[in-house]
Amino acid sequence: MSFSLIVFNILLCRFEAMVGWIDVYAQFNGGEPQRSKVRCLGVTLRCLKDQLNECNIGVNPRDTRRVKYVRYKRPTLDEGSVSFTWVELTNDENVKSMFWEHNMFQSIDMRVTLLRSTEDIINNLIPPKDHD
């Protein structure tokens, strides 16, 4: 890859982050990571989960599960090297911090746990057959 193309990609990523979008590689329930863009300005945890639900439905239209838990790779700079740890998002402040921490990276790796709602489970139960 040429130097000018690398610079262009870095500038493009910075521009997208400035206008409120960032690339996310979300792995839903251990499947293959799915790339999508999510809004990153003024986003709450609920809003992020809704965006990830949309991403999952786009890839798996029949999937009725919804996002329950989200973890991401948090970068840590230590003595000139970057290391990553997995952190669960539990509130809006976590989401804001995640996007702030990733403003110099091109993307965020996420692990997303999808669960079925109680109503969905009940609706899919097979009623017992009457043996009369």
VENSULWO-V744848 format. One record per residue. N is the residue number from 0. RES is the residue in one small letter. PSI is psi in whole degrees, 0 to 359 (none if undefined). OMEGA is omega in degrees with one decimal (999 if undefined). Layout:
N_RES_PSI_OMEGA ; N_RES_PSI_OMEGA
This chain:
0_m_133_-177.5 ; 1_s_158_-179.5 ; 2_f_318_-178.7 ; 3_s_325_177.4 ; 4_l_321_176.7 ; 5_i_314_178.9 ; 6_v_317_178.6 ; 7_f_314_179.8 ; 8_n_320_178.1 ; 9_i_314_179.2 ; 10_l_321_178.2 ; 11_l_316_178.4 ; 12_c_317_178.5 ; 13_r_318_179.7 ; 14_f_314_179.2 ; 15_e_320_178.5 ; 16_a_323_179.6 ; 17_m_325_-179.2 ; 18_v_2_169.6 ; 19_g_19_179.0 ; 20_w_148_176.2 ; 21_i_148_176.8 ; 22_d_139_176.6 ; 23_v_135_171.6 ; 24_y_101_-174.5 ; 25_a_127_176.5 ; 26_q_111_-177.0 ; 27_f_117_178.8 ; 28_n_42_174.4 ; 29_g_6_178.5 ; 30_g_192_177.6 ; 31_e_140_177.9 ; 32_p_137_178.7 ; 33_q_129_-179.9 ; 34_r_134_173.9 ; 35_s_168_175.4 ; 36_k_137_176.9 ; 37_v_153_175.2 ; 38_r_143_-178.5 ; 39_c_3_178.5 ; 40_l_125_177.6 ; 41_g_31_-175.9 ; 42_v_134_174.6 ; 43_t_169_176.9 ; 44_l_317_179.0 ; 45_r_317_179.5 ; 46_c_317_178.3 ; 47_l_316_178.3 ; 48_k_320_177.2 ; 49_d_318_178.3 ; 50_q_319_178.6 ; 51_l_325_174.0 ; 52_n_315_179.3 ; 53_e_318_178.6 ; 54_c_314_-179.7 ; 55_n_317_179.9 ; 56_i_326_176.8 ; 57_g_325_-179.7 ; 58_v_324_-176.9 ; 59_n_78_-172.8 ; 60_p_332_-178.0 ; 61_r_356_-177.8 ; 62_d_120_-179.1 ; 63_t_1_178.6 ; 64_r_156_-179.8 ; 65_r_156_-178.6 ; 66_v_127_177.0 ; 67_k_312_-177.5 ; 68_y_144_176.7 ; 69_v_129_173.3 ; 70_r_151_177.6 ; 71_y_162_178.2 ; 72_k_112_179.6 ; 73_r_126_177.4 ; 74_p_143_176.1 ; 75_t_127_177.9 ; 76_l_122_-177.9 ; 77_d_113_178.4 ; 78_e_45_174.8 ; 79_g_357_177.6 ; 80_s_153_-179.4 ; 81_v_130_173.2 ; 82_s_164_-176.7 ; 83_f_144_173.3 ; 84_t_151_178.6 ; 85_w_130_-178.6 ; 86_v_134_177.3 ; 87_e_137_175.4 ; 88_l_123_-176.9 ; 89_t_347_-179.5 ; 90_n_176_-176.8 ; 91_d_326_178.5 ; 92_e_322_175.8 ; 93_n_319_-178.7 ; 94_v_314_179.2 ; 95_k_316_178.9 ; 96_s_319_-179.9 ; 97_m_311_-179.1 ; 98_f_323_178.0 ; 99_w_317_-179.9 ; 100_e_331_-175.1 ; 101_h_12_-177.7 ; 102_n_342_177.6 ; 103_m_0_178.7 ; 104_f_158_-177.5 ; 105_q_338_-175.6 ; 106_s_172_177.1 ; 107_i_130_173.5 ; 108_d_131_-179.6 ; 109_m_150_171.0 ; 110_r_122_-173.3 ; 111_v_131_176.6 ; 112_t_123_178.0 ; 113_l_136_176.8 ; 114_l_153_175.3 ; 115_r_148_176.5 ; 116_s_159_178.2 ; 117_t_318_179.9 ; 118_e_320_179.7 ; 119_d_318_178.6 ; 120_i_314_-179.8 ; 121_i_318_-179.8 ; 122_n_335_-179.1 ; 123_n_359_177.9 ; 124_l_142_176.6 ; 125_i_121_-179.0 ; 126_p_149_179.0 ; 127_p_145_178.0 ; 128_k_143_177.0 ; 129_d_127_-178.1 ; 130_h_21_179.6 ; 131_d_none_999
